[in-house]
């Protein structure tokens, strides 16, 4: 008996040790950054959340599996800057080429001068408009996480599609940043066509919001950007589309209207704040469409899968009377048991 108990305890200890393995990439990433003196509070928070989700219990492990695309996205996005700086050879970076293409495709003639859509919108500069455009740019992560958590509790299939759509779109975007780096409008305005490898990320017109409110929120936010030359595509304009596509068939009319308004405001802000060219936004929309087609194939609607509750179905609970040696009886066996009990009562 003691040998069996020790064997069981040994197997249990191994299982507990192995249960940490899914969180190992995030723990190892934080350890690596800590050795370089680059670990921040958000690195520690994500690693702690991953480890806690994996080890705290069955329900938390289900949460980890559902949120796995976001955990992977954090590694991909943050690692792009932390591990290699996200730098590109200056000769490979598109500087004024995107502006020239923007003028050729979408330029508007004003007072004898041809302007890009962003330059045209910049003429509307007002403090109130700055604050309005700062809303989607300052809170898009919170909106995305809040929307996904709501779907996680109420619509399993929509939550799964939402998370993987965000991951696939960002993966395409991050790959493009490396293969086709491009300077944003604010860089061309501030530095011209010359590409400076030492240039720092800038909040651009959002610096006016920091000055108006007496804060450094956007300055600090953009100091953590993955790369200066990540204009193409615009991932900001894709954020409102994750929830919109995932809930399009089930959302109420007010919800759809709000999400469409959010998407329109994000596009307006991207151009008005000099963060992106219209070409960047159009490529972002194309990536969302491609990612959505892949997600629909990976997570088809099989009927009845989009139920309230956790994003993964709860474990089946069966009473002791329905089990034989810990194995649930089939429906036919349960019916036979009921008939036998009825016959015995009449004998």
N, C-alpha and C positions, 0 to 999 in steps of 0.2 A: 504493500500500500504506500509506503514511504517513497519507494522508487517511482511508482506511478505519479505520486504527488509532485516529486521533484521534476519528473519529466514534463508534467503539465505546466509547472511553474516556469521551467526553462523555455518551453514552447511559447508560453504567454509573454515572457520577457523578450524573446526574439520578435514576436509580433509587435509589441510595443515599440521596440527599437526601430523596426522597419516602418512603422507608421509615420515616422518623421521624414522619410525619404522624399515624399512629394514636395515638401517645403524646402528641400536642400538647395535648389538653385537660388532662392531668394536669400537664404541664410548665408550661402557662400558669397553671393554678390555683396551683401553688406559687410562681410568679413574682409573682402578684397578692398572695398572702398575705405574701410576703417584703417587698414594697413597703409593706405595712401593718404590718409587724413582728409578724405573727401566725403565721408558719410554725413548725411543730413538727417533731420528728424523724420522726413517723409520716407527715406530709405528704411529707417528702423521701424516705422509704423507699418509699412507694407510687409516687411519680413515678419514682424510680430503677428500681423493679421493672418498671413499665410500659415505660419506655424500653429497658431491657435486654432484656425479653422480645420487644419488637418488632424489635430490631436484631441480636440475638445469633446468630440462625440460624433455619433452618426449624422445628426442633423447638420452640424457644422461642416462635416466632410461633404455633405451634399451641397452646401453653400459654396465650398471651395471649388467643387467641380463646375458649378454653374458660373462662378465668377472667374474661372481659370483664364478665359480670354483677356480679361482686364489685368490679371496678374502678369500674364505673358507680355501684354502690351507695355506695361510699366518697365519690364526688363529691356524690351527692344528699344523703346524711346529713350529712356534714361541712359542705357548703355551706349547708345550712339554718341553721346557727348562724353560720358565719364571714362570710357575705355580707350577711345581714340580721338576724342575731341570733335568728331564730326567734320574734320577739315577736308578740303578738296584742293587740288592743284589749281592755282589762279587761271591757268589757260583753259581749264575745263568748265569754268563757271560762266554762266550766261549773265552778262551785265546789262548793257543797253539793248541787246538783241530782243529781249522780251518786250521792251518798251516800243521798239520799232515795229514789232509784229502787232502789238496792241494798237498802235496808231494806224497801221495799215488796215486792220480788220474792223476796229471799233472806234476809230478816231472821230472827233466832232470838231468842225470848224467854228471857232468863236473869235470874232474880232481879228480875222486874218491870221489866227494862230490855231494849229491843230492840237487838240488836247485828248488825252486818254480819258475814259470814263471816270477813273479815280481823280484825276486832276480837275475834271469838271465838277465832281461832287465836293472837292475840297474848297471850292469857291463858296459853298454854303456854310462855311465854318461859323459855328455858334457854340457858346458854352453849353446850352441846353442840349444841342445835338451831340456834342462830345459825350455828355453824361448818358444820353440815350444809347449811343453806340457802345459805351463802356459796359453796359449791362450784359449783353451776350458775351462779350470778350472777357469780362471779369468773372462770370459765373457759369460758363459752359460746362465745366467739369462737374460742378455741383448739380446742375440740371440733368446731365447725363446719368450720374450715379443715382440721383433721386428717382428719375423715371425708371431706370432699370430695377431698382429695389421694389418699386411699386409693382412692376410686371412680375418680378420674382415671386411675389406673394399672391398675385392674382391671375397670372396668365403664363403658364409654363413655357409653351412653345414660343410665344412672343419674346419672353425674356432670353431664351436660348438664341433665337435669331438675332435679337438686338446685340447681344454680347459678341457673337461671332462676326456679325456684320461690322461692328466697330473694329475688331481685331484685323479682319481681312482688308478693310479699307486702309487702315493705318499701315499695314505691312506693305501694301502697294505704294503708299505715299512715302514711307521711309526708304524703300528701295529706290524710288525716283530721286529723292534727295541726294543719294549717293551716286547714282548713274548720271543724273542731269541736274546738277546744282544750279540754282538761279538766284540772282539778287532781287529782293523785293523793291517796291517803289520807293520806300523811305531811304533805302541805301543809295539808289541812283540819284535821288534828290540831294542827299547829303555828301556823297563821295564821287559822283559822276560815274563814268564807265570803267575806271580803273578798279581792279579787284584787289582788295587788301586782305591777306590771310589773317591778319591780326585784328580785324574789325570785330567789334562787340555787338551783341544783339541789342536792339533798341525797341522801346515801346512805341516809337514814332509819335503819332498824334495823341496817343494815350498819355504821354507825358504831360499834356495840358490838363488832363483829368487829375493826375497826381498833384499838380500845382494848384488847381482849383480847390481840391479837397484837403490839401496839406498833408498828403500821405506819400508813401513810396511803394504802394502795392504793385503797380504795373512795372515800375523799374525793377523791383525785386523779382517779379514773375518772369520777365523777359531776360533777366540775367541768367536764368536757369534753362534757357532755350537750347534745344539740341544742336542747332546750327544756324548761323546767320543766313546762309544761302539755301534756305528751305522754302522759297516762295512757291515753287512748282511741285506738286499741286497745293491748293489751299485745303488743309484739313479742317480748318475752322468751319467752313461752310458745310462740311459733311455732318457735323455733330447733330444738327436738328433733324437730319434725315434718318438717323438710326431708329429713333422712336416712331417717327412718322411712317416709315415703311413697315416696321414690325407691328404697328397697331392700326394700319389703315382700314382694315375691314371691320374691326371691332370698336374703334373709337367713336365717341359721340360727335355730333356736329360741332359743338363748342370746342371740344378737344382738338379736332382737326383744324378748326379755324385758328386756334391758338398756336398750334405747331407750325402751320403754314406762315403765320405772322412772324414767328420766331425765326424760321428759315429765311424769310425775306429780309428781316432786320439784320441777320448775320451777314448776308451777302452785301447789303448796303454798308454795314460797318466795315467789312473787309476792304472795300474800295475807298470809302470816305476816310478811314484812318491811315491810308497809305500802307497797309500791310500786304495787300495782294493786288495783282493785275486781274482783269476779268478772265483772261486765259487760264490763270491758276484756278479760279473758281469752276470754270467749265471742265477742266481736267479732273478736279475733285468730284464733280457730279458724275463724270464718266466712270471713275473708280468705284463710286458707291453703286452704280448700276451693275457693274461687273461683279462686285463683291456680293450684291444682293442675289444675282442669278446663281452664284455658287452656293450661297447659304440656303436658298430655296431647294436646291438639289440635295444638299446635305441634311436638311431638316424639313422634309415635306409634311404637309398637314394630312395626317392619317385619320383624322376624325376623333374627337373626344380627348385629344392630347393637351388641349389648351384649357386646363381646368384650374380652378382656384387652388391656392395652397403653395407649397414649395415648388421650385422649378423641377424637382425630381419627385416622383410619386412616393408617398410614405410607405414604409415597410408594412407588409400585410401582417395583421395581428390575428391570431387564431387562438381560440380557447383550448384548454386542456382536453375537453371532450371531443374536439375535432382533430386531435392528433393521435398518431400511432407511433410510438417511439420517437416523438419529436418531429414527425413528418406530417404535414397537413393531409387530411383525407381528400379524395376527389369528390366532386359533386355527386357522382353515381353512388359512391360508397356511403355518403351521408344520407342519400334517399333510401338506400337499402336498410340502413340502421334505423331510420324512422319507421319504415314499414314493419320491421321485426319487432320494434317496441310496441307498435299498435296491436299486432297479432297476439303478443304475450298478454296484453291487458284483457283481451276477449277470451282467452283460454280459461 
